[in-house]
Amino acid sequence: MKKIYLLILMLCSTCFYADAHLITYKAPEGAVLNKDFSISVREPGQRELFVPTYNVSVTEVAHTKNIIRNSSFGYFDFSGKVEIAVTYQRGPIHRVKIRPSKDGITFKVVGNTIVFSLTQPRNISIEVNNDIFHNLQLFANPIETEKPSDSDPNVIYYGPGIHQIGTLKIPSNKTIYIDGGAIVQGQLLVSGVNNVHIKGHGILTQWASMNSKNGSHVNSQKKGSDERNDQITIEYSTNIDVSGLIVLPHKYSVLIGQSKNVNISSIKSFSSEGNADGIDIFCSSDILIDRVYMRNSDDCVAIYGHRWKYYGNTTNITVQNSVLWADIAHPLLIGTHGDTSHPDTLEKIKFINVDILDQHENQIDYQGCMALNAGDSNLLRNITFDNIRIDDIRKGQLINVRVMYNHKYNTSPGKGIENIYFKDISYNGNKANLSVISGYDETRTIKNVLFENLRINGKLITDDMADKPVFYKTSDMANILVGEYVEGIRFIQNTGPGDTKNSQVEK
C-alpha cells in the first residue's frame, strides 16, 4: 500500500509540473541577493510565491569616472495570467516607471508595493524615484515545453545549486542545460563543432565569489594575458543555439566568430567592466538574435568583419524583438573592425522591433544608438533599422553613420556605406546630441540613406513637412548633421510596397 501511495504521489507531482502555469526557483545557497526589492507572484486566486532578487553590478558614469552600482534582477516562468507584487525597501515611493513603455503595463502603488499583472512573457525594468541603477529587472519567462532529461548521454545537465566548471569545451551534438535555480561559474567554449544547444533558465557567470558588501566580484579563473574571458565563445561552428540564460560575464557575454547558423534567443545579460560587450559577431553569417535583454557597460550588440583570428565577410544578421541598454558605448554598432589587406563586406543586416532604453557615452567618437562606422576598408550595405524606439538617452546620439578612420582601432578608412533604410524610428526626449552622417572622401562615400516615418517627440520628419522653411535641409529638422560625401538621403512618409521610389534601398 505504501508503494502504491508513493507511486500515485509521484504521478500527481509529475502531472502538476507538466500542467504548471507558474514556476519559481529558490536561490541556491551562497548566491548573493539584493534587498532593495522583494517580489511575490501568484496565479489569480492562488497563494503567493516568493521570487528571489539577485544582486548584479552595473556601471554609472559620473563625469569621467566609472562607478559600480548594485542593481537587482529576479526571474520566474509562467503561462496565462499572473499577479505580481514588488515591494520597494529603500524608502518611500514617489514615482514609478516600468519600461519598455511600449508594453503598456499598468500598475498601482499601495504603500511601498507596486502591483501589476502580466499575460505574456516580458523583460522589464522597474524604476522607482527615477533611479535607473538601483532598479529591478524582472524576467517573466515562458514555461519550457521541452526540458531535456538529465539522464540523456547527450545532455550535460546542471541542476539547482552552484557549479564551478572552469572552461567547458563542448563537443558536437551536445546539449548544455542550466536549470532554473542553478548558477554555473565558468566559460562555455563552442569551437569547431556542429549542432550544439545551450539552454535553460539558470545563471551563467565567471565569478566564483561575490562580495555582498560592495557588489564587487572576484575572478575564479586565472588566464594568461593572451586569452580572452568571454562567457560564451562560438567559433568556427555551425548550427548552434543559445537560449534562456542570464549571463553575467567578465568580458563579452557571447562572442560569435567565423560561424554560421547561430540562434541566440531570450538571453539576459548584465556587465559592469570595460570591454564587457553583450553580443559581438565577427565574420559570420545567418545569425538570429531574438528577444534578448542586454544591459552592458560597453556595446550591447556589435557586428564586425575581421578581428583577431577571425576572417571573412559578415552577412545575413537579424536582431529582433529585443531590449538594449548601454550604460556606456553603443546599443547597436556595425563596422569598426575589418581587414584592410582583404576588405570585408558587411551586408544584409536587419534590426527589427527593438527598444533602446539608454546610451551614456562621453566620447564623441563612440556615440550613436544606431552606429554604422565603416573602418578598415569595410563596405557596409543593405542594412535596415525597422521599428526602433529610443528613450530619452542620457548622453549620446540617435544615429552616427560615418566612413571613418579611427587610428586607435583601424589601419585604413572604410570603403563606404550604401543602401541604409531607417523605417519607423521614434525618439522621445531632449537630451540626444547632434546626429551625424558623413563620408570620408570622393571614393569613400555614403549613398542612398532613406528615412521612412522618422518621428521625434511625435513629430513626423519628411522632406515635404509643412513647417519646414524652404531653405532648410530636412536633416536640420531632425538634428542630423549631413556632412561631406553623402548623396541620396531622403525623408519620406509611409509609402506602399509597390512604390518604386524605394527600389534603391534593399529592405
NORTALIN-V859816 format. One record per residue. N is the residue number from 1. RES is the residue in three letters. PSI is psi in radians with two decimals (999 if undefined). Layout:
((N	RES	PSI) (N	RES	PSI))
//
This chain:
((1	MET	-0.73) (2	LYS	-0.72) (3	LYS	-0.70) (4	ILE	-0.73) (5	TYR	-0.76) (6	LEU	-0.67) (7	LEU	-0.77) (8	ILE	-0.74) (9	LEU	-0.74) (10	MET	-0.74) (11	LEU	-0.72) (12	CYS	-0.72) (13	SER	-0.74) (14	THR	-0.77) (15	CYS	-0.70) (16	PHE	-0.77) (17	TYR	-0.72) (18	ALA	-0.59) (19	ASP	0.17) (20	ALA	2.48) (21	HIS	-0.15) (22	LEU	2.19) (23	ILE	2.19) (24	THR	2.85) (25	TYR	2.33) (26	LYS	2.52) (27	ALA	2.38) (28	PRO	2.65) (29	GLU	2.26) (30	GLY	-0.21) (31	ALA	2.52) (32	VAL	2.08) (33	LEU	2.91) (34	ASN	2.34) (35	LYS	0.17) (36	ASP	-0.55) (37	PHE	2.67) (38	SER	2.53) (39	ILE	2.30) (40	SER	2.63) (41	VAL	2.57) (42	ARG	2.72) (43	GLU	2.61) (44	PRO	2.21) (45	GLY	-0.04) (46	GLN	3.05) (47	ARG	2.70) (48	GLU	2.54) (49	LEU	2.46) (50	PHE	2.41) (51	VAL	2.07) (52	PRO	2.56) (53	THR	1.96) (54	TYR	2.64) (55	ASN	2.45) (56	VAL	2.51) (57	SER	2.36) (58	VAL	2.97) (59	THR	2.27) (60	GLU	2.29) (61	VAL	2.04) (62	ALA	1.89) (63	HIS	-1.95) (64	THR	0.19) (65	LYS	2.44) (66	ASN	2.20) (67	ILE	2.24) (68	ILE	2.22) (69	ARG	2.68) (70	ASN	1.92) (71	SER	-3.06) (72	SER	2.75) (73	PHE	2.71) (74	GLY	2.82) (75	TYR	2.66) (76	PHE	2.97) (77	ASP	2.52) (78	PHE	2.90) (79	SER	2.84) (80	GLY	-2.19) (81	LYS	2.44) (82	VAL	2.61) (83	GLU	2.29) (84	ILE	2.35) (85	ALA	2.08) (86	VAL	2.04) (87	THR	2.22) (88	TYR	2.23) (89	GLN	-0.01) (90	ARG	-0.09) (91	GLY	-2.97) (92	PRO	2.64) (93	ILE	2.17) (94	HIS	-0.49) (95	ARG	2.47) (96	VAL	2.41) (97	LYS	2.33) (98	ILE	2.11) (99	ARG	2.72) (100	PRO	2.49) (101	SER	-0.43) (102	LYS	-0.41) (103	ASP	-0.36) (104	GLY	0.68) (105	ILE	2.07) (106	THR	2.57) (107	PHE	2.91) (108	LYS	2.69) (109	VAL	2.15) (110	VAL	1.81) (111	GLY	-2.06) (112	ASN	0.39) (113	THR	2.32) (114	ILE	2.18) (115	VAL	2.29) (116	PHE	2.99) (117	SER	2.71) (118	LEU	2.51) (119	THR	0.01) (120	GLN	2.78) (121	PRO	2.47) (122	ARG	2.64) (123	ASN	1.95) (124	ILE	2.77) (125	SER	2.22) (126	ILE	2.04) (127	GLU	2.16) (128	VAL	2.31) (129	ASN	0.66) (130	ASN	0.36) (131	ASP	1.85) (132	ILE	0.00) (133	PHE	-0.77) (134	HIS	0.89) (135	ASN	3.06) (136	LEU	2.13) (137	GLN	2.11) (138	LEU	2.18) (139	PHE	1.84) (140	ALA	1.73) (141	ASN	2.71) (142	PRO	2.68) (143	ILE	2.34) (144	GLU	2.30) (145	THR	-0.36) (146	GLU	1.51) (147	LYS	2.13) (148	PRO	2.73) (149	SER	2.40) (150	ASP	-0.15) (151	SER	-0.07) (152	ASP	2.20) (153	PRO	-0.30) (154	ASN	0.15) (155	VAL	2.26) (156	ILE	1.93) (157	TYR	2.29) (158	TYR	1.92) (159	GLY	-3.08) (160	PRO	2.44) (161	GLY	-3.10) (162	ILE	2.28) (163	HIS	2.24) (164	GLN	2.05) (165	ILE	-0.06) (166	GLY	-2.35) (167	THR	2.07) (168	LEU	2.00) (169	LYS	2.08) (170	ILE	2.24) (171	PRO	2.96) (172	SER	2.69) (173	ASN	0.59) (174	LYS	2.65) (175	THR	2.21) (176	ILE	2.13) (177	TYR	2.11) (178	ILE	1.86) (179	ASP	2.75) (180	GLY	2.45) (181	GLY	0.01) (182	ALA	2.55) (183	ILE	2.05) (184	VAL	2.12) (185	GLN	1.89) (186	GLY	-3.04) (187	GLN	2.58) (188	LEU	2.16) (189	LEU	2.04) (190	VAL	1.75) (191	SER	2.07) (192	GLY	0.60) (193	VAL	3.08) (194	ASN	2.68) (195	ASN	1.08) (196	VAL	2.39) (197	HIS	2.24) (198	ILE	2.04) (199	LYS	3.06) (200	GLY	3.03) (201	HIS	0.31) (202	GLY	-2.92) (203	ILE	2.33) (204	LEU	2.18) (205	THR	2.75) (206	GLN	-0.23) (207	TRP	2.19) (208	ALA	-0.43) (209	SER	2.58) (210	MET	2.14) (211	ASN	1.92) (212	SER	-0.23) (213	LYS	-0.69) (214	ASN	0.08) (215	GLY	0.11) (216	SER	2.86) (217	HIS	2.62) (218	VAL	2.20) (219	ASN	2.19) (220	SER	-0.29) (221	GLN	2.26) (222	LYS	2.04) (223	LYS	2.62) (224	GLY	2.81) (225	SER	-0.37) (226	ASP	0.02) (227	GLU	2.46) (228	ARG	2.84) (229	ASN	0.58) (230	ASP	2.55) (231	GLN	-0.81) (232	ILE	2.12) (233	THR	2.20) (234	ILE	1.94) (235	GLU	2.50) (236	TYR	0.67) (237	SER	2.85) (238	THR	2.51) (239	ASN	1.20) (240	ILE	2.31) (241	ASP	2.36) (242	VAL	2.19) (243	SER	2.52) (244	GLY	-0.38) (245	LEU	2.76) (246	ILE	2.16) (247	VAL	2.17) (248	LEU	1.64) (249	PRO	2.93) (250	HIS	-0.70) (251	LYS	-2.11) (252	TYR	2.57) (253	SER	-0.85) (254	VAL	2.22) (255	LEU	2.21) (256	ILE	2.03) (257	GLY	2.14) (258	GLN	0.89) (259	SER	2.97) (260	LYS	2.56) (261	ASN	1.16) (262	VAL	2.24) (263	ASN	2.16) (264	ILE	2.06) (265	SER	2.45) (266	SER	0.44) (267	ILE	2.73) (268	LYS	2.40) (269	SER	2.41) (270	PHE	2.49) (271	SER	2.77) (272	SER	-0.06) (273	GLU	2.97) (274	GLY	2.55) (275	ASN	0.45) (276	ALA	1.23) (277	ASP	2.91) (278	GLY	-1.49) (279	ILE	2.12) (280	ASP	2.35) (281	ILE	2.23) (282	PHE	2.21) (283	CYS	0.83) (284	SER	2.92) (285	SER	2.72) (286	ASP	1.08) (287	ILE	2.29) (288	LEU	2.19) (289	ILE	2.07) (290	ASP	2.32) (291	ARG	0.78) (292	VAL	2.72) (293	TYR	1.96) (294	MET	2.04) (295	ARG	1.86) (296	ASN	2.74) (297	SER	0.26) (298	ASP	-2.81) (299	ASP	2.40) (300	CYS	-0.91) (301	VAL	2.14) (302	ALA	2.35) (303	ILE	2.15) (304	TYR	3.03) (305	GLY	-2.29) (306	HIS	2.42) (307	ARG	2.59) (308	TRP	-2.09) (309	LYS	0.21) (310	TYR	2.38) (311	TYR	2.58) (312	GLY	3.03) (313	ASN	2.89) (314	THR	2.19) (315	THR	2.66) (316	ASN	1.15) (317	ILE	2.29) (318	THR	2.28) (319	VAL	2.14) (320	GLN	2.75) (321	ASN	0.80) (322	SER	2.87) (323	VAL	2.20) (324	LEU	2.41) (325	TRP	1.87) (326	ALA	1.80) (327	ASP	-0.45) (328	ILE	2.58) (329	ALA	-2.63) (330	HIS	2.44) (331	PRO	-0.78) (332	LEU	2.20) (333	LEU	2.34) (334	ILE	2.21) (335	GLY	-0.11) (336	THR	-0.84) (337	HIS	2.45) (338	GLY	-2.83) (339	ASP	1.72) (340	THR	-0.66) (341	SER	-0.60) (342	HIS	1.44) (343	PRO	2.47) (344	ASP	2.68) (345	THR	2.25) (346	LEU	1.99) (347	GLU	2.91) (348	LYS	1.02) (349	ILE	2.28) (350	LYS	2.41) (351	PHE	2.07) (352	ILE	2.23) (353	ASN	1.19) (354	VAL	2.37) (355	ASP	2.14) (356	ILE	1.94) (357	LEU	-0.45) (358	ASP	2.69) (359	GLN	2.40) (360	HIS	1.85) (361	GLU	2.06) (362	ASN	-0.60) (363	GLN	2.10) (364	ILE	-0.63) (365	ASP	-0.39) (366	TYR	0.41) (367	GLN	2.94) (368	GLY	1.87) (369	CYS	-0.65) (370	MET	1.81) (371	ALA	2.13) (372	LEU	1.81) (373	ASN	1.67) (374	ALA	1.98) (375	GLY	3.09) (376	ASP	0.67) (377	SER	0.29) (378	ASN	2.51) (379	LEU	2.15) (380	LEU	2.20) (381	ARG	2.73) (382	ASN	1.11) (383	ILE	2.30) (384	THR	2.34) (385	PHE	1.98) (386	ASP	2.08) (387	ASN	1.09) (388	ILE	2.19) (389	ARG	2.21) (390	ILE	2.15) (391	ASP	-3.14) (392	ASP	1.50) (393	ILE	2.64) (394	ARG	-0.71) (395	LYS	2.04) (396	GLY	-2.85) (397	GLN	2.70) (398	LEU	-0.92) (399	ILE	2.62) (400	ASN	1.79) (401	VAL	1.89) (402	ARG	2.39) (403	VAL	2.09) (404	MET	2.97) (405	TYR	1.59) (406	ASN	1.87) (407	HIS	-0.28) (408	LYS	-0.59) (409	TYR	-0.36) (410	ASN	2.69) (411	THR	-0.03) (412	SER	2.84) (413	PRO	2.85) (414	GLY	2.86) (415	LYS	-0.69) (416	GLY	3.01) (417	ILE	2.29) (418	GLU	2.64) (419	ASN	1.21) (420	ILE	2.28) (421	TYR	1.98) (422	PHE	1.98) (423	LYS	2.27) (424	ASP	0.98) (425	ILE	2.30) (426	SER	2.44) (427	TYR	2.29) (428	ASN	1.91) (429	GLY	-3.08) (430	ASN	0.21) (431	LYS	-0.19) (432	ALA	2.40) (433	ASN	3.09) (434	LEU	2.18) (435	SER	2.84) (436	VAL	2.37) (437	ILE	2.03) (438	SER	2.32) (439	GLY	-3.02) (440	TYR	-0.87) (441	ASP	-2.99) (442	GLU	-0.42) (443	THR	-0.12) (444	ARG	1.43) (445	THR	3.05) (446	ILE	2.23) (447	LYS	2.40) (448	ASN	1.38) (449	VAL	2.07) (450	LEU	2.20) (451	PHE	2.11) (452	GLU	2.08) (453	ASN	0.89) (454	LEU	2.17) (455	ARG	2.24) (456	ILE	2.03) (457	ASN	0.74) (458	GLY	-0.16) (459	LYS	2.20) (460	LEU	2.23) (461	ILE	1.97) (462	THR	2.84) (463	ASP	-0.45) (464	ASP	0.42) (465	MET	2.50) (466	ALA	-0.64) (467	ASP	0.26) (468	LYS	2.09) (469	PRO	2.55) (470	VAL	-0.43) (471	PHE	0.02) (472	TYR	2.57) (473	LYS	2.59) (474	THR	-0.59) (475	SER	-0.47) (476	ASP	-0.64) (477	MET	-0.36) (478	ALA	0.07) (479	ASN	0.78) (480	ILE	2.20) (481	LEU	2.01) (482	VAL	1.92) (483	GLY	-2.70) (484	GLU	2.78) (485	TYR	0.74) (486	VAL	2.28) (487	GLU	2.62) (488	GLY	0.68) (489	ILE	2.28) (490	ARG	2.62) (491	PHE	2.03) (492	ILE	2.89) (493	GLN	3.05) (494	ASN	2.32) (495	THR	2.79) (496	GLY	2.82) (497	PRO	-0.33) (498	GLY	0.10) (499	ASP	2.02) (500	THR	-0.21) (501	LYS	-0.39) (502	ASN	0.04) (503	SER	-0.35) (504	GLN	-0.16) (505	VAL	2.13) (506	GLU	2.18) (507	LYS	999))
//
